[in-house]
Amino acid sequence: MSKPSESPVVVLPTYRLDSNLVLLPGIIYNVTFSRFKAAALLSRFRHYVGEVSMIRSLISEYDFDNDQDTHVPVISEKAAEGISEFHQAQANASSTEVAAPETGFDWLVLAITPNTQKITNPPSSTAYDPPVSPPNCEVVTIVRVVGITDDSNNIKLTLQALTRGLKKYEKEKSHPNEAKVKVDLNANHGLASSNFPSLNKKAASLFDVIDKFLSDYQQALKSSNMKISKANDGKNSGNILCLNPLANALYLQLNGSREVTKAYISLKKLFSTYTSGNKIDSRSFLRLVDLSCAIVPFPNHQKLNLLNKFKAEDRVKEVNKMMDDLIDVFKNLEANNNYVNHWFFDEASYIQKANVVASQLKSIRLILEGMSSSKNDKNTQVKANNQLVRRKNNTKSVGSAVGPKETGDADEEDDDDDDDDLRAITSFIKSKMPSIQGMSNDTKRLLTKDFKRIKSSPPGNSDFHVIRNYLEIVADIPWDKYITKFKSNQDIDIDFARKQLDEDHYGLEHVKRRLIQYLVVLKLLGITSEAESEKIANEKKNALGSGGSKDDDSNNSDRKSDSIVIDNSDLTYKARQEAKDKNKKSRSLTSIESSAQKDLMVSKKNKSPIMMLAGPPGTGKTSLAKSIANSLGRSFQRVSLGGIKDESEIRGHRRTYVGAMPGVIIQSLRKARCMNPVILLDEIDKVIGGNSNANKFNGDPSAALLEVLDPEQNNSFMDHYLGFPVDLSQVIFICTANEPYNLSKPLLDRLEMIEVSAYDYNEKQIIGEKYLLPRQIKRNGFPSLDLVYIDKSVMKKIILDYTREAGVRNFERKLGTICRYKAVEYASSLDSSETYDPTVEEHDLPKYLGVPFPKLSSEISEPVTSAAKYGVVNGLSYNSDGSGSVLIFESIGIISGDKDSNESRTSLHMTGRLGEVLMESAKIGLTFIKSMLHGHLLNVNNSDAEILKRMNQLEIHMHVPSGSISKDGPSAGITMALSFLSLILEKPVPSNIAMTGEITLRGLVLPIGGVKEKILGAHLAGVDKVIVPRENRKDLIEEYCRQINDDTQLNGLLKDNERRYNYTRNDPEQYIKQKYNMEVCYAREFWDVVKHVWGDELLMKIDQSKLLEYHL
């Protein structure tokens, strides 16, 4: 037999519970704490749990470092070493590899001491003996905090009870709330084999009597059992078990909640598992002992006795005795119930039965009255004492307002706080509200008036609950709380913020640049604020010195006008309130010297940016906003505005309505627990209203956003529910939109719009390798990133053949699908001798992802028949998803009418779900072609008369494929005009050319949008040459500088671009040629389009100096 492991002695933080809860090892407990107590407990670990955002935010609500009243020391180095040693001991005992704390929660290890003052033994056999408390407990429960839940009012900590510990009392003075603890490792070998059979036998008997009791009780709850009926044997049947107080208490403990029922079933399964032949070790056996005591309804004093048994042998004896006692309880309950049932149903008369039920009802009523009146009696006594105090104070003169009256007034204030419903509101109004800088004096006066109304109103009044809810919401707003990662504005680390943004997102340099500019300005203001703050402090000091000659009466009157005092006839209270105000004002004169105050002043001078990220879906707008919050160390809140059609969703409801509540902005501040969060207004272009004016009855929510998103107005944002202004100037608002021009013009004018354009396949490939694939590998359970490998060629094929999007959302889904297939293969290789290949080959993609999309270049590269080789031209389109693509325009001409007639019968019919603007552009193009031919401006082989005759007799049908997709816009003007010219001249257009540009009746080519996306779409479709308007060259220059990340060349290229015909620098064109193997041509007039497509053969009659569009 191997030697059992010795129990290590480590130093651990300690904590004493407030309730009568007894924590037994093996169970996970949800324990509710007040916000302050939870923050104070967790702040002891604040140097080790900074990475947990919820804990960091909770601790930041209180100043535990500087405030002497609430100072909480951090755990000592010995305690930190003790936690590490405890994890090591646990790992050695359970033969696991993880031995050191890895995450913030791993450090949250405590030694919990039960509150023995609230746990009492039942009375002894003598009826008049008082309850006896158990002896002082030295055994503690070692727990680890594994979860935190914040419900705004309280904090729920999830505690996993790990094992016992024996607290060692030392003579030398140790660190506060820390102690040496001897850890129980449950390593007593040989204990299970000799004791498990007897424990299993008792547990089986206990489960039998419990199951029978539950069955009888549930049967007794049925209404039919209360009726007197004859059974098959002729006897009366029935059960009044539900009238027994002991039965009710046991049933509520066994079936009171779903968790308890589930735990009881799991305990039975655990016993049956080891009974069926599985060998149980000592560690599992002792854990089974603790689980039995924790789940079965034993009283707390018995659980405490079991917890105090540090030796395993004593623990086994104790649980056996407890099971025997509980079995006797259930058996005696069954015997007593059988006796009562026999008398009630077989012997008692109807009058006796009625008297029994009436006595039960009377007893229940008396108990309920006692429960409800105990608190009322206490409140009545408090009110009576308050009245006596006021009456006593009223009889005193003003000159004698000293001594005893102060004691009476202090008692009065304490008694006011005894009201649980108004305790938090009273504390806010009297203590916190006078020092709030973000609240005006008028606001404080109105809140005080509402507070006085609720104090004088009875709880049954309808206004009582309305005003109480209102004041609770006001008190819950995090006034004057500003959270940031940096200690002060001077300490802002620009390089760290830039690194954080680069790690989270690839590209998007213009967005990152704007945020870095904001931080730099904040840092510079923090540096220059030192001298300014000293200047203000000196001015206030001089003003205080010059004003010292004023008499005391004038000073008192000034204080009275500024302070907020709740009416009280006690003049001593007023005098003491004035003294408190004087003390606060004296401290406020020096508060400007504190770093927090200076940072607040600096931040208010620099208004937070209000940005709108506009771009197609899947380009990282929402995740970029989260990255911004992380880089700044601020709280992040997301508000979805899609489909909002009521102004009150933004501004809140007025308090006159039932169920009124604040708007989403104020609610976000309450959730963020600070006044300077990063708030994401997602899908702002989906707000109903704006340009459409569709919402006339509920107000326009887009108009309500005008005040929120205006830096000059949002420092006094008025919420309808609150009724007073709130400062939003330190909130960073980030809006996202897919179609920004759907917004109203005033709202669009207030936003700093930053366009997040679509990614090309090279950028998607880098994003996939660096971000998406590693994330999907982790999400699908792979222990290492090397278990899935996709090379660049396969990644490119996934992007081009299996996705059609501007962003990377579907691309990530495809990678996730591949990772799930590879996860199945990897799991299969673990259970068999098959070898696992982490590489994804190109021939594996159909197996993982199915059939790819048809290639974009198939319609272009496919040879055409002779009947369709004229009038087919490739255009370029900007799709609704933010991507670009090639759009084919097909035209067919049919000769109609008399061939010898010269009368014009040219007609145009268009199909393909075309918009009004696009059809107008087609008519403009056809009219221009007619004017060009009538002017004899082309050099054609046939005579001009034959060409005109053919044109006059031609019925043209133009069609744009993909008829299910709507198409609109003027950018296809030159494409359709060239299609008509090709059809009339019977001259084909090369299929490797695509073009875009708006045409006018004079033949000018006007600029269009989405040039970058259109060129990328042409490249993916296999086009070698694109024709774009000359005025769009500046867009290519901008994109070129962004791609090479060098803005220094931008000015030189734009200056060179101002030369209309002979620019000298062709860097953007060379870059596109090298990257996409594509030639870019420019057109200022339609003649330039003709030249780039067919050369000079048609332009011999035109002045060539006008038609040579510069050079490439």
PEKA-V179800 format. One record per pair of residues at least 24 apart in sequence whose C-alpha atoms are under 6 Angstrom apart, sorted by the first residue. I is the first residue (numbers start at 1). J is the second residue. Records with the same first field share a line. If there is no record, write none. Layout:
I=J / J
This chain:
4=187
7=183 / 184
8=182 / 183
9=181 / 182
10=82 / 180 / 181
11=79 / 82 / 179 / 180
12=79 / 82 / 178 / 179
13=110 / 177 / 178
14=110 / 111 / 112 / 177 / 178
15=112
16=112 / 113
17=114 / 115
20=115 / 118 / 119
22=114
25=161 / 162 / 163
26=161
27=161
28=159 / 160
29=158 / 159
30=157 / 158
31=156 / 157
32=155 / 156
33=154 / 155
34=154
35=154 / 155
44=74 / 75
49=104
108=144 / 145
109=143 / 144
110=142 / 143
111=140 / 141 / 142
112=140 / 141
113=140
121=301
138=167
139=165 / 166 / 308
140=164 / 165
186=283
187=283
189=282
191=282
192=282 / 285
206=327
239=341
253=297
401=572
477=670
478=673 / 674
481=674 / 675
482=674 / 675 / 676
483=634
484=633 / 634
485=633
489=523 / 526
490=523 / 526 / 527
497=631
500=631
607=729
608=730 / 732
609=732
610=733 / 734
611=734 / 751 / 752 / 753
612=734 / 735 / 736 / 752 / 753 / 754
613=736 / 754 / 755
614=736 / 737 / 738 / 755 / 756
615=738 / 755 / 756 / 757
616=738 / 881 / 882
618=807 / 808 / 809
619=807
629=678
634=677
635=672 / 677
636=677 / 678
637=679
638=679 / 680
639=680 / 681
640=682
641=682 / 683 / 684 / 687
642=683 / 686 / 687
643=686 / 687 / 688
644=687 / 688
645=688
646=698 / 701
647=699 / 700 / 701
651=719 / 720
652=719 / 720 / 721
653=720 / 721
654=720 / 721
655=721
662=721
676=730 / 731
677=731
678=732
679=733
680=734 / 735
681=735
682=735 / 736
683=736 / 737
684=737
685=737 / 742 / 743
690=743 / 744
691=744
706=747
710=750
758=806
772=812
776=816
787=838
788=838
789=838 / 839
790=840
794=842
801=852 / 853
802=852 / 853
806=882 / 883
818=848
856=1021
857=1021 / 1022
860=991
869=988
870=982 / 983 / 986 / 988
871=979 / 982 / 983
872=979
873=979
874=994
875=975 / 994 / 995 / 996
876=996 / 1014
883=1013
884=1013 / 1014 / 1017
885=1017
886=1018
889=960
890=958 / 959
891=957 / 958
892=956 / 957
893=954 / 955 / 956
894=954 / 955
895=953 / 954
896=953
904=952
905=952 / 953
906=952 / 953 / 954 / 955
907=955 / 956
908=956 / 957
909=957
910=957 / 958 / 959
911=959
912=959 / 960 / 963
913=963 / 966
914=967 / 968
915=967 / 968
917=969
918=968 / 969 / 970
921=970 / 973
922=976
924=1001
925=977
926=977
928=1001
938=1098 / 1099
939=1098
970=998
971=996 / 997 / 998
972=996 / 997
973=998 / 999
974=999
992=1023 / 1024
993=1023 / 1025 / 1026
994=1026
995=1026 / 1027
996=1028
997=1029
1003=1085 / 1086
1004=1085
1005=1029 / 1084 / 1085
1007=1031 / 1032
1024=1078
1025=1078 / 1079 / 1080
1026=1080
1027=1081 / 1082
1028=1082
1029=1082 / 1083
1030=1082 / 1083 / 1084
1037=1068
1040=1068
1061=1110
1062=1110
